[in-house]
Structure formats: structure tokens, C-alpha cells
Amino acid sequence: MPITTRREMAARLEEVMSHAYTELEGRQRLDAGTSLLKTYLLEAHSGNAQHRDILRLLTAAFSVETLGARSQARVHETDEEFFYRVDATWATNTAEFYVDASDGRFWILHSASNSVKADRILHRVIANDSHLDSAWLPMQLLERVAEMGIFKGLHLDYDHREVPDVEFDVDDAPVEYLKMQLWGNRAQQVLRILRQPDAFPNATTLSKVKVKHFLDQAANEDWFSLDEVKWDGKITARGTSFQSHINLVNSIYTSYADKVRGFEERFSLRYEAQAVNAGRTTMTGEPLNITFSRPIANLQKFLAAIFSGTEPFRLWGTPVSIGREYFRVTAMDLHVTNRITFEVGSDFMRVYLPDGSCGNTIVRLFTNLQHYYDSQVALTAGGGERLF
């Protein structure tokens, strides 16, 4: 029988989690056909959406126009508001998703389908639909996630080749590529060692954390989830409690959503008419500052990579020189097709967020700079206050 309520979904997905946990604990591998629970955090731009509005957005996102040829999908309504089931096929990939859009903007998708196939379908949808984007989790947020339970492992992923502003063959070149995976209770110690000044502080970019999260450890240690939380908003889980998993998911998403909305409220530039002085306006908001731990080696190559319009940054614009080693870029954010202005020097970026823009743009840019350029990049307000 198809699932039609959130309660039925929770029961089904807890079975998936429990089976995967038993298989991996007992045999250290999954049987063919066994899959981990996958939860994806997606940000949608649909305005003040009602149930039918989200249904239309989902139907368009999984349409042939978005997924492309050799695709077929159907979005099913359920017995509950803002809860949908999606069956999708693209090429040789087939997956089922449960979509909880209780928050009309910050959606949670669950799937028990094959991980590779579900990832491919969802990645294609996000890449081709300007209304949707992943929730991007910078290192600072991942470290806070690791504190929400027992820190059981980490994954590092840094690739400077995506923004090639240096010659990697010279003797004093920075780290070109660093990838590492460690599961075990000494994850925090290894992370601290790699961040030492004489190690790899600029390239130690945390991309995934594994945490054992308890529903209520004091009441019952047997109810827990083992969650692997990735920087692109994908969370895989196994364990004994779906409720433990969803509690962790909600905590992560609340932190992320608060940041995004906070950026929009505080930093968006707005022009407001003054009631007292008719005909005069004032501007509220302020720019955000991104600073690097070392000067940008080749500013033109750097700008070409960031504003090419391709993944992962999804910003398109033409830099205009306004001074020596100083550029202005009026860029299009291909996620929500809004324009954003940047000023870039050899060791900083200044971002001007117009009213109506999406705070997700800032988090996406900051997180991807950590992974593809400088893990020590900083995001600050005008007075130097660190925002992550």
C-alpha cells in the first residue's frame, strides 16, 4: 500500500534504518537491495505557497522539461497537507521521494531508494530548476552538528583545482587536493592536528560528520540514529529510531534557516521613504565581507572561475575593473535569477545583497569557497563580527 501520512512514512523509514543498522553491525556490509535512509535538505522559492502551489512547483521540477528525455515522474498528494510522494525515473535511474514541505521554503525529502540513483535524479532536478537549491552547510555548522551527539567520524574534501588561480607545479604552491575519511572516536583530535599552522590549515575542509544522536539518552540509550551529515545537505542514517534522526534533521535545518533569513533581514539593502521629510529616502542594510587567509594569486583567473555561471557557485557575471587589482561584478544568481553586486580585491570580497535576494546565495558562496579555495575564509559584518 502507498504511504499517505507522515506517521506511516516514519514507521516505514524506521524499518529501513533498523534493517541497515543490523546488516552493517553484523556483517559490515549491506545486502543487495538494502539501502540506507537518505534525507535531503532543499530550499525552495515559491513565495507564500499554499499546498496546491507546492504541488505545481514539484510537478514542474520533476517534469520532462526539467529532467529531460527518457524521464517520467508523478507527484502524488497524500492524506496530509504539505506532504507528497514522488516517483521519478530518468534514464536508468528510478527513485521514490517523500516530500515534507511543512515549511513552504525549507523542504525535507526522504528516500529509501538506491543512493546513487536518488542522488542523480535530485541533482538533475536542482541543476535545471531555478526555484530549488540544496541547503549548504559550512564547516562551522557541521562542527556544531558533531556536538549534537557522539562524534564518530569525519570526511575532508578540498579541491583547489576548481578555482585554479595558481601554478600547482611550483615548489611553494599551496595544497592542490586533499581528501580523507576517518571513522572512529579520535576524529576531533585528527581535525585539530591537521589545522595546525605547520600542517594543512588552508586545505582542511570538513565535508561530512558522523554523529550518534540519541532521542533521549538519559531515558533510553537504545533509541538512537547514526547520521552522516554532508555539506550539500544530504544526510544518511541508520539506527533504531527515526524520531531521533528527524530531531537531528530539524535542529540542523533550523540553524541553517535562521542564518539564511537573518542574512536577508539584516544585510539586504532597502530604500525606505521618510514620513517626516517627504520626498527623501533612507537606505537600510549593509554589505557582507568575505576575507581570505592569503592574497588571491591571480585575481582574473579567480573571478573567471567564480562568475562562470557553472556549478558549484552558480553565479554569472562579467568583472569590470574599477582600480588596480579591484573589480566590480554585477552577477546573476542562477538559483533565483536575482542580481547581486560584488566588489573584489586581492584579499577580500564585498557582497551587496539587494532587497528580495536570497540569503542562500551567501551561504552557498561561502561554503563552496571553503571547499574549493580556502578553508580559512571568513564571513563577517562591517564591524568584523564573524557570521559563522
C-alpha positions as CSV (number, residue, x, y, z in Angstrom):
1,M,0.0,0.0,0.0
2,P,1.3,3.5,-0.8
3,I,2.2,5.7,2.1
4,T,-0.3,8.5,2.7
5,T,0.6,10.0,6.1
6,R,3.8,11.2,7.9
7,R,3.2,8.6,10.6
8,E,3.2,5.8,8.0
9,M,6.3,7.2,6.5
10,A,8.1,7.3,9.8
11,A,7.2,3.7,10.6
12,R,8.4,2.6,7.1
13,L,11.7,4.5,7.3
14,E,12.4,3.3,10.8
15,E,12.3,-0.2,9.4
16,V,14.8,0.8,6.7
17,M,17.1,2.3,9.3
18,S,16.9,-0.7,11.7
19,H,17.5,-3.2,8.9
20,A,20.5,-1.3,7.6
21,Y,21.9,-0.9,11.1
22,T,21.6,-4.7,11.8
23,E,23.2,-5.6,8.4
24,L,26.2,-3.3,8.9
25,E,26.7,-4.1,12.5
26,G,26.6,-7.8,12.0
27,R,28.1,-8.3,8.5
28,Q,29.9,-5.0,7.9
29,R,28.1,-4.7,4.5
30,L,24.7,-4.3,3.1
31,D,22.9,-7.0,1.1
32,A,22.0,-6.2,-2.5
33,G,18.7,-4.3,-2.4
34,T,19.3,-2.9,1.1
35,S,19.7,0.8,1.3
36,L,20.3,3.5,3.9
37,L,17.7,6.2,4.6
38,K,18.6,9.4,2.7
39,T,17.3,12.8,3.8
40,Y,17.9,15.8,1.6
41,L,17.6,19.4,2.7
42,L,16.2,21.6,-0.1
43,E,15.5,25.3,-0.3
44,A,12.6,26.3,-2.5
45,H,11.5,29.7,-3.7
46,S,7.7,29.7,-4.0
47,G,6.6,32.8,-2.2
48,N,3.8,32.4,0.4
49,A,3.0,28.9,-1.1
50,Q,-0.2,27.0,-0.3
51,H,-0.5,23.2,-0.7
52,R,-1.5,23.5,-4.4
53,D,1.3,25.9,-5.1
54,I,3.9,23.5,-3.9
55,L,2.2,20.7,-5.8
56,R,2.6,22.7,-9.0
57,L,6.2,23.5,-8.2
58,L,7.0,19.9,-7.6
59,T,5.3,18.7,-10.7
60,A,7.3,21.2,-12.8
61,A,10.5,20.3,-11.0
62,F,10.1,16.6,-11.9
63,S,8.7,17.2,-15.4
64,V,10.2,16.1,-18.7
65,E,11.2,19.7,-19.3
66,T,13.4,19.7,-16.2
67,L,14.6,16.1,-16.0
68,G,15.0,15.8,-19.8
69,A,14.4,13.0,-22.3
70,R,13.9,9.4,-21.1
71,S,12.3,10.6,-17.9
72,Q,8.9,10.0,-16.3
73,A,7.7,11.2,-12.9
74,R,4.5,11.5,-11.0
75,V,3.8,13.7,-7.9
76,H,1.2,12.2,-5.6
77,E,-0.8,14.1,-3.0
78,T,-1.4,12.3,0.3
79,D,-3.9,12.5,3.1
80,E,-1.9,15.3,4.8
81,E,-1.3,18.9,3.8
82,F,2.2,19.8,2.5
83,F,3.1,16.1,2.3
84,Y,3.7,14.5,-1.1
85,R,5.2,11.4,-2.7
86,V,7.2,11.5,-5.9
87,D,8.0,8.6,-8.1
88,A,10.7,9.5,-10.7
89,T,12.6,7.8,-13.4
90,W,15.4,9.4,-15.5
91,A,17.4,7.2,-17.9
92,T,18.3,4.1,-15.9
93,N,17.7,5.8,-12.5
94,T,14.5,5.2,-10.5
95,A,13.7,6.6,-7.1
96,E,10.9,7.4,-4.7
97,F,10.9,10.5,-2.5
98,Y,8.7,11.6,0.4
99,V,8.5,15.4,0.4
100,D,7.6,17.3,3.7
101,A,7.1,20.9,2.8
102,S,5.6,21.9,6.2
103,D,7.9,24.9,5.9
104,G,7.0,26.3,2.5
105,R,10.6,27.3,1.8
106,F,12.8,24.8,3.6
107,W,11.7,21.3,2.4
108,I,12.8,17.9,3.7
109,L,12.9,15.0,1.3
110,H,13.3,11.4,2.4
111,S,14.2,8.4,0.2
112,A,14.9,4.7,0.8
113,S,15.8,4.1,-2.9
114,N,19.3,3.3,-4.2
115,S,21.6,6.2,-3.1
116,V,23.3,6.7,-6.4
117,K,20.1,6.7,-8.4
118,A,18.3,9.0,-6.0
119,D,21.3,11.4,-6.0
120,R,21.4,11.6,-9.8
121,I,17.7,12.4,-10.2
122,L,17.7,15.0,-7.4
123,H,20.9,16.6,-8.7
124,R,19.4,16.9,-12.1
125,V,16.3,18.5,-10.8
126,I,18.2,21.1,-8.7
127,A,20.6,21.9,-11.6
128,N,17.7,22.6,-14.0
129,D,15.1,24.3,-11.8
130,S,15.9,27.8,-10.6
131,H,13.3,27.5,-7.8
132,L,15.3,24.9,-6.0
133,D,18.7,24.6,-4.4
134,S,20.5,22.5,-1.8
135,A,21.0,23.7,1.7
136,W,24.7,24.4,2.0
137,L,26.3,23.5,5.4
138,P,29.6,25.3,6.0
139,M,32.3,23.7,8.2
140,Q,31.2,25.7,11.3
141,L,27.7,24.3,11.1
142,L,29.0,20.8,10.6
143,E,31.1,21.1,13.7
144,R,28.1,22.2,15.7
145,V,26.3,19.1,14.4
146,A,29.2,16.9,15.7
147,E,28.4,18.3,19.1
148,M,24.8,17.2,19.0
149,G,25.8,13.6,19.9
150,I,28.8,11.4,19.9
151,F,31.3,12.5,17.2
152,K,32.1,9.2,15.4
153,G,33.9,10.3,12.2
154,L,34.7,12.8,9.5
155,H,35.3,13.3,5.9
156,L,37.6,16.1,4.5
157,D,37.2,17.2,0.9
158,Y,39.2,20.1,-0.6
159,D,39.9,20.7,-4.3
160,H,41.7,23.9,-5.3
161,R,41.6,22.8,-8.9
162,E,38.1,24.1,-9.2
163,V,39.4,27.7,-8.8
164,P,42.9,27.4,-10.4
165,D,44.4,30.8,-9.7
166,V,47.9,29.4,-9.1
167,E,50.5,27.1,-10.8
168,F,50.5,23.9,-8.8
169,D,53.8,22.6,-10.2
170,V,56.0,25.3,-8.5
171,D,57.8,24.4,-5.2
172,D,55.9,26.7,-2.9
173,A,52.4,26.1,-4.4
174,P,49.5,25.6,-1.9
175,V,47.8,22.2,-1.4
176,E,46.1,21.3,-4.7
177,Y,43.8,18.5,-3.4
178,L,43.1,16.9,-0.1
179,K,40.6,14.1,0.6
180,M,40.4,12.0,3.8
181,Q,37.9,9.8,5.6
182,L,38.2,8.7,9.2
183,W,35.6,6.8,11.2
184,G,36.3,6.5,14.9
185,N,36.3,8.3,18.2
186,R,39.5,10.2,17.5
187,A,38.0,12.3,14.7
188,Q,38.2,15.5,16.7
189,Q,41.9,15.0,17.5
190,V,42.8,14.4,13.9
191,L,40.9,17.5,12.8
192,R,42.8,19.6,15.4
193,I,46.2,18.2,14.2
194,L,45.5,18.9,10.5
195,R,44.6,22.5,11.3
196,Q,47.9,23.3,13.0
197,P,49.9,26.1,11.2
198,D,52.6,23.6,10.2
199,A,50.1,21.1,8.7
200,F,47.2,22.0,6.3
201,P,45.1,24.7,7.8
202,N,44.1,26.2,4.4
203,A,43.0,22.8,3.0
204,T,41.4,21.0,5.9
205,T,37.8,21.4,4.8
206,L,35.3,19.4,6.8
207,S,32.7,18.0,4.3
208,K,30.9,15.4,6.4
209,V,30.5,14.4,10.0
210,K,29.2,11.1,11.5
211,V,27.3,11.5,14.8
212,K,25.5,9.1,17.1
213,H,22.4,11.0,18.1
214,F,20.1,9.9,20.9
215,L,16.4,10.6,21.1
216,D,16.8,10.9,24.9
217,Q,20.0,9.3,26.2
218,A,19.0,9.7,29.8
219,A,15.7,7.9,29.3
220,N,16.8,5.1,26.9
221,E,20.2,4.6,25.3
222,D,18.6,2.1,22.9
223,W,16.9,4.8,20.8
224,F,19.4,6.5,18.5
225,S,20.4,7.2,15.0
226,L,23.8,7.1,13.3
227,D,23.8,10.1,10.9
228,E,26.3,11.1,8.3
229,V,25.7,14.8,7.6
230,K,27.2,16.1,4.4
231,W,28.0,19.7,3.4
232,D,25.5,19.6,0.5
233,G,22.5,19.0,2.7
234,K,22.4,15.2,2.3
235,I,22.0,13.1,5.5
236,T,22.2,9.3,5.5
237,A,21.0,7.4,8.5
238,R,20.7,4.0,10.1
239,G,19.9,3.1,13.7
240,T,16.9,2.3,15.9
241,S,14.9,5.5,15.9
242,F,13.5,7.6,13.0
243,Q,12.4,10.1,15.6
244,S,16.0,10.6,16.7
245,H,17.0,11.1,13.1
246,I,14.3,13.6,12.4
247,N,15.0,15.5,15.6
248,L,18.6,16.0,14.4
249,V,17.5,16.9,10.9
250,N,15.1,19.6,12.3
251,S,17.9,21.0,14.6
252,I,20.3,21.3,11.6
253,Y,17.7,22.9,9.4
254,T,16.5,25.3,12.0
255,S,20.1,26.6,12.4
256,Y,20.5,26.8,8.6
257,A,17.2,28.6,8.0
258,D,17.8,31.1,10.9
259,K,21.1,32.0,9.2
260,V,19.6,32.5,5.8
261,R,16.7,34.5,7.0
262,G,18.9,36.5,9.3
263,F,21.2,37.5,6.3
264,E,18.2,38.7,4.4
265,E,16.7,40.7,7.3
266,R,20.0,42.3,8.4
267,F,22.0,42.8,5.2
268,S,19.5,43.3,2.3
269,L,19.8,46.8,1.0
270,R,16.4,48.6,1.2
271,Y,15.3,52.1,0.3
272,E,12.6,53.5,2.5
273,A,10.7,56.8,2.2
274,Q,10.8,59.1,5.3
275,A,7.4,60.1,6.6
276,V,8.8,63.3,8.2
277,N,10.9,64.5,5.3
278,A,8.6,63.9,2.3
279,G,10.5,63.1,-0.9
280,R,13.6,61.8,1.0
281,T,14.6,58.2,1.3
282,T,17.0,56.3,3.6
283,M,18.8,53.1,3.0
284,T,19.0,50.2,5.5
285,G,21.1,47.1,5.4
286,E,24.9,46.7,4.9
287,P,27.4,44.7,2.8
288,L,28.8,41.4,3.9
289,N,32.6,40.9,3.8
290,I,34.4,37.7,2.8
291,T,38.2,37.7,3.6
292,F,40.8,35.2,2.7
293,S,43.8,33.9,4.7
294,R,46.2,34.7,1.9
295,P,46.0,37.1,-1.1
296,I,44.4,35.8,-4.3
297,A,47.3,34.9,-6.6
298,N,45.7,35.7,-9.9
299,L,42.6,37.8,-9.5
300,Q,41.3,37.5,-13.1
301,K,41.5,33.7,-13.0
302,F,39.8,33.6,-9.7
303,L,36.9,35.8,-10.9
304,A,36.6,33.8,-14.1
305,A,36.1,30.6,-12.1
306,I,33.7,32.1,-9.5
307,F,31.4,34.0,-12.0
308,S,31.4,31.5,-14.9
309,G,27.7,30.6,-14.3
310,T,28.5,26.9,-13.7
311,E,28.3,24.7,-10.7
312,P,29.1,24.9,-7.9
313,F,28.9,28.6,-7.5
314,R,26.0,29.2,-9.9
315,L,26.9,32.9,-10.3
316,W,27.2,34.5,-13.7
317,G,28.7,37.9,-14.4
318,T,31.4,39.9,-16.1
319,P,34.1,41.6,-13.9
320,V,34.7,45.3,-14.6
321,S,38.0,46.8,-13.4
322,I,37.5,49.9,-11.2
323,G,41.0,50.2,-9.9
324,R,44.3,48.4,-9.6
325,E,43.5,44.8,-8.6
326,Y,40.0,45.9,-7.8
327,F,36.9,44.7,-9.7
328,R,33.1,45.1,-9.5
329,V,30.8,42.3,-10.7
330,T,27.0,42.6,-11.2
331,A,26.2,38.9,-11.2
332,M,23.1,36.8,-11.7
333,D,22.4,34.2,-9.1
334,L,21.2,31.3,-11.3
335,H,19.3,29.8,-8.3
336,V,16.7,32.5,-8.0
337,T,17.7,34.7,-11.0
338,N,18.4,37.8,-8.9
339,R,21.2,40.2,-9.5
340,I,23.8,40.7,-6.8
341,T,26.8,43.1,-6.8
342,F,30.3,42.2,-5.7
343,E,33.4,44.2,-5.2
344,V,36.6,42.0,-5.2
345,G,40.2,42.9,-4.3
346,S,43.2,40.7,-3.8
347,D,42.3,39.6,-0.3
348,F,38.5,40.3,0.1
349,M,35.1,40.1,-1.5
350,R,32.3,42.6,-0.6
351,V,28.8,41.5,-1.3
352,Y,25.8,43.8,-1.7
353,L,22.5,41.9,-1.3
354,P,19.6,43.7,-2.9
355,D,16.2,43.6,-1.3
356,G,14.4,40.5,-2.4
357,S,17.6,38.5,-2.8
358,C,18.1,35.1,-1.3
359,G,20.4,34.6,1.7
360,N,21.2,31.1,0.3
361,T,23.4,32.8,-2.2
362,I,25.7,33.9,0.6
363,V,25.9,30.5,2.3
364,R,26.4,28.7,-1.0
365,L,29.3,31.1,-2.0
366,F,30.9,30.9,1.5
367,T,30.6,27.1,1.8
368,N,32.0,26.5,-1.7
369,L,34.9,28.8,-1.2
370,Q,35.8,26.7,1.8
371,H,35.9,23.6,-0.3
372,Y,37.5,24.9,-3.5
373,Y,39.7,27.8,-2.4
374,D,40.5,28.5,1.2
375,S,39.1,26.6,4.2
376,Q,40.0,29.5,6.4
377,V,37.9,32.0,4.5
378,A,35.9,34.3,6.9
379,L,32.4,35.8,6.5
380,T,32.0,39.0,8.6
381,A,29.8,42.0,9.0
382,G,31.1,45.5,8.6
383,G,32.4,45.7,12.2
384,G,34.3,42.5,11.9
385,E,31.7,40.3,13.6
386,R,32.1,36.7,12.3
387,L,28.8,35.4,10.9
388,F,29.7,31.7,11.1
